[in-house]
Amino acid sequence: MYIRNIIYYIIIVLLINILSIIPAGANNLLIENVTLENRNPTNKTVVVEFDISWDNSWRTKVNHDAAWITVRLHGTSTSPVVKKLCELKSAGINPLDSSYGSNSGIEIDVPADKKGAFIRSSAFGTNATLGSTNVRLMVDYNSCGFASTDNVVASVFGIEMVFVPEGAFYAGDFDTSSASLDEGSADPDPWYVASEAAINASNPASNGFRYVSAGNAGESATGASFSVPAAYPKGYGSFYAMKYEINEGQWVEFFNSLPNAARANRDLTNASHKNTDLVIKRNTISCSGSPLSCSTSRPYRPVGFLSWMDLAAFLDWASLRPMTELEFEKAARGPVLPRAGEYAWAEATVTAAAAISAGAENGAETVTTALANANFNSTSFSGGDSGSGAEYALGALRNGVFAGSDTDRVDSGATYYGIMEFSGNLSERTVTIGNGAGRLFVGTHGDGALSVDAGFEGNADSSDWPGIDVIPARGVTGADGSGFKGGAWNDLSGTLRISDRANAANAVTSALNNSGGRGVRTHGL
């Protein structure tokens, strides 16, 4: 399977009078030629039609990739523009009111909550480019608060995802990594997660579920007795994961869709984040104007400086959810027996990127360091944007930078299922099993709408998510129950290991220059 960088396009069109088609990003995932048609005032529906394509798609008997598509509408008479996620009319595979368009080799899967649709190949094999013109989805515009007489604009947003199938897996790597999970005080074998049933952790000598603590504040002690409830997503059940970490272009599209008050709370350039519009640790986002609007010169680059509250807000808006630390291990390792000290590509060796191809980093740049497959250890880059100053020399590299048409899993740094940058680049904020707040998570998906409580606008408001305020209407205001997996550009190599849990229960509320994340979606819900 070939894995390359993703770039998205956001296209907007006027429902009654089509004024223009405006791209708001760039990558290999293209959504173009959007139109709104067949408005039905009786059923309060309208059809959104668009063309879609992306590179290096695959489908095997094990897994596949897909594009997660959400549709938003907004009015034409207000500033700032506020884009509201709308539900689709019907759920299921290829609903009768949808169409796969010109390519019968794709299928549309609308989950039960109808918040969006997965578009994917319907046949086994690989596709250098998978696409279709005139794809149609029927939107329930009443679900997002619009009336039949409203003049509205549509926005279609796409994120590349990878399917992780149902099945048993191992969590831990024979006590090689920090706080790696084991079966007992005298048994370093990893946990074997064979179902979504509750896991009862205790302190057995062998053949059980023994929790190993890294000693973070509030974290359960090594050998502590507790239950990971059946409702907590353990990774046995199937789910989709974002193929790449959230990038700057996606963050800008999210930010610029929010109401004014919410933008103030999600501004990555304010004093609670990087505190400047200048480039810091390769983050190029800048924000200005009234209403506040953000832009980026490197939309393909993963976005750092995300607090847990920021990540949760994006995922709620995109109708995804946070990933748990057990799902992280499943998505990285697959069903195979662990290797001691392995990274996402199933080897215990890793090579740091140091040199980037010449020229501006426009999404086509590559790493030229021989055998490099990760970004870690505060390696100072040469080439690429590094000549622009010290703040361009350290930080995240673009999504999929190690993958090419001739790379294998080890060379590209890919997980068992073809997910990228699980080891290094930016630390992934996940939901921990290491404290009671994390164990309360039941995997509720975001609904596309954020808190509107005064002073707390723009917060995720799913009540089971870590960090939810004691007044739930305020949304996610803290980070208790979250942690980090996978390591970052400034971490030592050990932190990049699949089973390293040094920070898995480290509930940091601040926005760190090395922290980002990605979302997941439970299959079928």
Phi, psi and omega in degrees: 000139179256136186231123180231178181293149177252139171224139184249161172237135171253126181241136178239146179219150177274135185296313186269311179239110182287115184267316185196166174239116192239112176285140181236030179178192178198127168189190183283342171273114184244130172237116189225169170054049181282134172224157174247131188218163169055049176293131182241100183297333180290313181270353182057049180232159172212147180264129171258129181240141183200165172257146181220144173202152170204161187266153169059045175279155178211158169212124176236180176291344181269308183201182182202168171255170182198164171252127175270118187247127173237150182241133178234148174241152173211156179284177184245002188243008182240155175222128005282165174293128177243114184264125185251127178293134180245145176283152171279162187285321188226146177261166176117180178275124181047062177306149184298334180270007175245171177211139176279000174076221189284343186246104178288357178274004173245161176225158181246128180238108178261115182293172188299327182278351173062026181280349181182195181214141169270129173246129187206169174292143178261358183234151177292145177132183178245155180227121175303319171218128176250129180195169178203145174259155176060037171292140185231133174232136178266126186254136173270096186285344174293331182294340180245019167087020179255149179260167184294338182265357183288140172269117188229163177241146180252145175228130181247126186241132182234142177227131177284135183231163176230134181277129175249112189283162176298143176157161180288156180201175179248142174236116186123162181219050175064037177063021178284318183269163181298127177058028178297136181294143179220174185269347181179168181296337177241020187219100183280001179303147181287163173300143172247110184264105189253003178191179174266010177295160180304143174254123180257103181278143178207204181233060181286164174285328181197165170057040178220208177236100182252125179278136177245122187263146171265358176080023176291157180303127179080000183280144175300148182282159174302130181083004181297150177263124176198170178243134167267107190299160180301328184284343179291128182291111187263353180099347177292314179290156183285149179202162171257140175238145174302133181294331183228161172294152178306130182257171185296324178296318178294320179297318180297317178298317175302307184302314185285001176262354190270158171296162184306310184297322178293325179297324179299324182278343184249014183284110182287352179261002183277181186294340179274356182235241183272351170064032178189158171269357179282167178287126175230126181047047174069006174277121188254008183291134174227151185223139181201173173089175176219109006291154181299131179225144183245156177216169178214145175265354180226072185295340183276351186273135177304144185268119174268187181065026177270123168283170174301321181295323178294311180302313181300320180297314178300315183294322176298313179301320183275003182057042171247197176209165176293156175269142174272161180294331176288322175297325177301313181294320178297313183295330179280313192267331188072203186272003189275160178294136182296156167253143182301125174070024185283153173262185187301335183266013172073021173238156180264012177242150183213145179235130185279141171289138178226328184240136179246147180303154186292153177100171180296145181277093187255013181104349178252000182295155179230162172270127183259358176294128183301129174068007180296137178218013179201159178245110185199176172067027179051041179288127181276125186279150165244157182079183179057227181277359190298335180289353182275355177140172186298326183287352177264354186271340182229136179142196186284146170262160183301154177300136176072018187295336183271350185266146176206181184292343183241018181259147174261189183300317182293313182297322184272351181072030186270155175281177179306324185263001178093026177265144191254153175056045172279338177244112179091188182075274174233143175294137182266122176282124183229172178266127187271157165263002191275358173208168186297325180296319178293322184289349176281349183293131180242006172084026177297136177280149172296153183254006179089349181245142182249171181301142175242010179296135184304126181089348183234019181300142177088007176270146170299143184233027174282122194291340181265359183282143178307141177088004180298138183292157176297337169257097191305331180299338178284344178082201182280109182244356180222191184231004183301127183105353179254173177191199184227145172224155169094341178075170187222180184299336181251015178264155171288163190299326183300327182291341182280350184293148182308314189263006178292128184237026181304326182238016184296335177240025181269096188277086181266125180274334186286158177274113184262147181291348181249013184246135177217221177161181177210167182247167176225170176216126178297132184294129172091345183269000000 
